[in-house]
Amino acid sequence: MAATGKGRDTYHHGDLAVALVQATLEIVEEVGVRGFSVAEAARRTRVSPGAPYRHFADRDALLAAAALEVSRRLRAIHEEAIATVETPQERLATVAGSYVRAAARYRSGFDILNAPGLRASRPELRDATREFIDLLLPSAFEVLPPGRGAETAVALLDALHALARGYVALLLDGKFGDPGEVAEAIAARAIGAARALVAGYCAPDAPPAGDAPVC
């Protein structure tokens, strides 16, 4: 939403908070998390420098709100990606690909999600992570052999998340070329790697590997 006219006087209740979050995403896209300032978000939404603080306690609170918006978008992307996938193994692998595609689409959003210290200090962001686990946990339980519990299922999801984040980090660093141009190819690689991870991690006769729980 863009402010018009007299700026803050044109906003209805709640609209300014939404506009500030959108401005935050745009600013981070241009200058990164370190270059973001609440003052610039206020300028872009045409409100006074103090107006954002009626909605957000400080800079980190506004960044956290933007991170939550990215989390909501990411969850919607995952839900759409797995909606028509029939097997639990393929649902888990598909999410690795959708994670890569989302990173190419919302690059600045991933910068916010991974901002140092932000997640650790914000319970609402930790809750968003748990929602992601809840989305995939049923599929993880389905692929596990009988007798494996929640700890093993969560460990599988942790491994899958690490794999996907690794591909995303390399993608956004430009290791594969322009992210927008290679996103589909790298998503396919991530899906293939995730399939192998799920198959190996959940093989009934897989031997123990250190202290890591295996299927």
C-alpha positions as CSV (number, residue, x, y, z in Angstrom):
1,M,0.0,0.0,0.0
2,A,1.3,3.4,-0.8
3,A,0.4,6.5,1.3
4,T,-1.0,9.5,-0.5
5,G,-2.1,13.0,0.4
6,K,-1.3,14.0,3.9
7,G,0.6,10.7,4.7
8,R,-0.4,9.4,8.1
9,D,-3.8,11.0,8.0
10,T,-4.7,8.8,5.0
11,Y,-4.1,5.5,6.9
12,H,-6.9,3.5,8.5
13,H,-6.2,1.6,11.7
14,G,-3.6,-1.1,11.0
15,D,-2.9,0.1,7.4
16,L,0.3,1.9,8.5
17,A,1.8,-1.3,10.1
18,V,1.2,-3.2,6.8
19,A,2.7,-0.4,4.8
20,L,5.7,-0.2,7.0
21,V,6.3,-4.0,6.6
22,Q,6.1,-3.7,2.8
23,A,8.5,-0.7,2.9
24,T,10.9,-2.7,5.0
25,L,11.0,-5.5,2.5
26,E,11.6,-3.0,-0.3
27,I,14.4,-1.3,1.5
28,V,16.2,-4.5,2.5
29,E,15.9,-5.6,-1.2
30,E,17.9,-2.4,-2.1
31,V,20.4,-2.0,0.7
32,G,20.3,-5.1,2.8
33,V,19.4,-5.6,6.4
34,R,22.4,-3.5,7.7
35,G,21.3,-0.6,5.6
36,F,17.7,-0.6,6.8
37,S,16.4,2.2,9.0
38,V,13.1,2.9,10.5
39,A,13.5,6.5,9.4
40,E,13.6,5.5,5.7
41,A,10.6,3.3,6.2
42,A,8.7,6.3,7.6
43,R,9.9,8.5,4.7
44,R,8.6,6.0,2.1
45,T,5.2,5.7,3.8
46,R,5.0,9.5,4.1
47,V,4.6,9.6,7.9
48,S,6.6,11.3,10.6
49,P,9.8,9.7,11.8
50,G,8.1,8.8,15.1
51,A,4.9,7.3,13.6
52,P,6.3,3.8,13.1
53,Y,7.0,3.5,16.9
54,R,3.3,3.6,17.6
55,H,3.2,0.2,15.9
56,F,6.7,-1.2,16.5
57,A,8.8,-0.8,19.6
58,D,12.1,-0.6,17.7
59,R,14.0,-1.4,14.5
60,D,14.2,-5.1,15.3
61,A,10.4,-5.3,16.0
62,L,9.8,-3.9,12.5
63,L,12.3,-6.3,11.0
64,A,10.7,-9.2,12.9
65,A,7.2,-8.2,11.5
66,A,8.7,-8.3,8.0
67,A,10.3,-11.7,8.7
68,L,6.9,-13.0,9.9
69,E,5.4,-11.8,6.6
70,V,8.1,-13.7,4.7
71,S,7.4,-16.8,6.8
72,R,3.7,-16.6,5.9
73,R,4.5,-16.3,2.2
74,L,7.0,-19.1,2.4
75,R,4.4,-21.4,4.1
76,A,1.8,-20.6,1.4
77,I,4.4,-21.5,-1.2
78,H,5.1,-24.8,0.5
79,E,1.5,-25.6,1.0
80,E,0.7,-25.0,-2.7
81,A,3.7,-27.0,-3.8
82,I,2.7,-30.1,-1.8
83,A,-1.0,-29.8,-2.3
84,T,-1.2,-32.3,-5.2
85,V,1.8,-34.5,-4.2
86,E,0.6,-38.0,-3.3
87,T,3.5,-39.7,-1.4
88,P,5.1,-38.4,1.8
89,Q,8.6,-39.0,0.4
90,E,7.9,-36.8,-2.5
91,R,6.2,-34.1,-0.4
92,L,9.4,-33.8,1.7
93,A,11.5,-33.6,-1.4
94,T,9.2,-31.1,-3.1
95,V,9.5,-28.7,-0.2
96,A,13.3,-28.5,-0.8
97,G,12.6,-27.3,-4.3
98,S,9.9,-24.8,-3.3
99,Y,12.4,-23.4,-0.7
100,V,14.9,-22.7,-3.5
101,R,12.2,-21.1,-5.8
102,A,11.0,-18.9,-2.9
103,A,14.5,-17.7,-2.2
104,A,14.9,-16.6,-5.8
105,R,11.6,-14.8,-5.6
106,Y,12.0,-13.2,-2.2
107,R,15.8,-12.7,-1.9
108,S,15.5,-9.8,0.6
109,G,13.0,-11.8,2.7
110,F,15.6,-14.5,3.2
111,D,18.1,-11.9,4.3
112,I,15.7,-10.8,7.0
113,L,14.8,-14.4,8.0
114,N,18.5,-15.1,8.5
115,A,19.5,-11.8,10.1
116,P,21.9,-12.5,13.0
117,G,20.3,-12.6,16.4
118,L,16.8,-11.7,15.1
119,R,15.2,-15.1,15.4
120,A,16.9,-15.9,18.7
121,S,15.4,-12.8,20.4
122,R,11.9,-13.0,18.9
123,P,9.6,-15.8,20.1
124,E,7.1,-15.1,17.3
125,L,9.8,-16.1,14.8
126,R,10.5,-19.3,16.7
127,D,6.8,-20.0,16.6
128,A,6.8,-19.6,12.8
129,T,9.6,-22.2,12.6
130,R,7.5,-24.6,14.6
131,E,4.6,-24.1,12.2
132,F,6.9,-25.1,9.4
133,I,7.8,-28.3,11.3
134,D,4.1,-29.0,11.9
135,L,3.4,-28.7,8.2
136,L,5.9,-31.5,7.4
137,L,5.9,-33.6,10.5
138,P,3.0,-35.9,9.3
139,S,4.9,-36.7,6.2
140,A,8.1,-37.4,8.2
141,F,6.2,-39.8,10.4
142,E,4.8,-41.6,7.4
143,V,8.2,-42.3,5.9
144,L,9.7,-43.6,9.1
145,P,9.8,-47.3,9.8
146,P,7.7,-48.5,12.7
147,G,9.0,-47.7,16.1
148,R,10.7,-44.4,15.3
149,G,9.5,-41.5,17.4
150,A,9.1,-37.7,17.2
151,E,12.8,-37.1,17.8
152,T,13.8,-39.0,14.7
153,A,11.1,-37.3,12.6
154,V,12.3,-33.9,13.8
155,A,15.9,-34.9,13.0
156,L,14.9,-35.8,9.5
157,L,13.3,-32.4,9.0
158,D,16.3,-30.7,10.4
159,A,18.5,-32.5,7.9
160,L,16.1,-31.6,5.1
161,H,16.1,-28.0,6.1
162,A,19.9,-27.9,6.3
163,L,20.0,-29.3,2.8
164,A,17.6,-26.8,1.4
165,R,19.3,-23.9,3.1
166,G,22.6,-25.0,1.7
167,Y,21.3,-24.8,-1.8
168,V,19.7,-21.4,-1.1
169,A,22.9,-20.0,0.3
170,L,24.8,-21.0,-2.7
171,L,22.0,-19.8,-5.0
172,L,21.9,-16.3,-3.4
173,D,25.7,-16.1,-3.3
174,G,25.6,-16.4,-7.1
175,K,27.6,-19.7,-7.2
176,F,25.3,-21.1,-9.8
177,G,24.8,-17.9,-11.8
178,D,22.0,-15.3,-11.8
179,P,19.5,-16.7,-9.2
180,G,16.5,-15.7,-11.3
181,E,17.8,-17.5,-14.3
182,V,18.9,-20.8,-12.6
183,A,16.3,-21.1,-9.9
184,E,14.4,-23.9,-11.6
185,A,17.5,-25.9,-12.4
186,I,18.8,-25.6,-8.8
187,A,15.3,-26.4,-7.4
188,A,15.5,-29.6,-9.4
189,R,18.9,-30.4,-7.9
190,A,17.6,-29.7,-4.4
191,I,14.7,-32.1,-5.0
192,G,17.0,-34.8,-6.2
193,A,19.3,-34.4,-3.2
194,A,16.3,-34.4,-0.9
195,R,15.0,-37.6,-2.3
196,A,18.3,-39.3,-1.7
197,L,18.4,-37.9,1.8
198,V,15.0,-39.1,2.7
199,A,15.6,-42.6,1.2
200,G,18.9,-43.0,2.9
201,Y,17.9,-41.5,6.2
202,C,14.9,-43.7,6.5
203,A,16.2,-47.0,5.2
204,P,15.1,-49.7,7.7
205,D,18.5,-51.3,7.7
206,A,20.6,-48.1,7.9
207,P,23.4,-48.5,10.4
208,P,23.9,-45.9,13.2
209,A,26.0,-42.9,12.2
210,G,27.6,-41.4,15.3
211,D,24.9,-40.0,17.6
212,A,22.5,-39.0,14.9
213,P,19.2,-40.9,15.0
214,V,18.5,-42.9,11.9
215,C,15.6,-44.9,10.6
